[in-house]
């Protein structure tokens, strides 16, 4: 799954998006509520994407299953 904001895009691997533990962890760690736990599935909150502060907490929480892309920098990964 992928969602694009104006400045930031978030990609979540499909297998990770369906993992209840990952959904809960991502919703817990994101300080700007980009991730939501939708009944055990990861949901990306579109209106919050560009609030990303590039803190890497989502990456640290689940590893390679999440990618934060800086659209203002040619899609470079965080």
N, C-alpha and C positions, 0 to 999 in steps of 0.2 A: 504494500500500500504506500501511496505517496500523496502528500498534500503540499501545494506551493502557496506561499504568501508572496508579498512583493519583494522581500529581501532574503527570505529564508525558505528552504524546502526541507521537509522531513520525510525520510524513507524508513519504513519498518518492514522487515522481512515478513512474509505471510505466515510462516510457522510461528514466529515470535508474536505476531499480532493475535494469534489464536491461543496463546499461552496465558492462563489466568494469573499465574504468579507474576509474570512479566507485566501484565496489564496493571496489576495492583502496585507493583514497584515503581513503574514509570509515573503513574498518577501521583504516587507519594513523593517522589523526589523532585519533580519539576516545579521550580519556584514560580513559574508564570502560567501554569495549568495548560500546557500544550497537549498533554496526554490525559485521557480520561479512561477509566475502567468501565466499559460498557458491558456489564454482565459477564465478566471474565474474558473480554476481548479488548484489545487496544483500540481506542478511538482517538483520532487527531482532531483537536479543536481548532478549526480553521481561523476563527477570529483572533486567536492567540499566537499564531505562528510567528508573526513579526515582532512579538514581545520577547522572543528568545534572546537571552543575555550571553549565550555561548559559554555557559558554565560547565558543560561536559558531564553534568550529573546523570543525564540519561545514558550517555555512552558508558560511564563507569558502572551504572546499575545493571546493564544488560549486555554489554560488550558489542560485538560486531553486528547485532541484529538491527541496530538503529544507525542511521546516517543523518547528519545535519549538514546541509549544503548551503553555502553562501552564494546566493544567486547574484549578488552585487560583485562577486569576485569570480565570475565565469563558472559558477557551480562547484567551486573548490570545496572539498570536504573539510569539516572541522577536525 
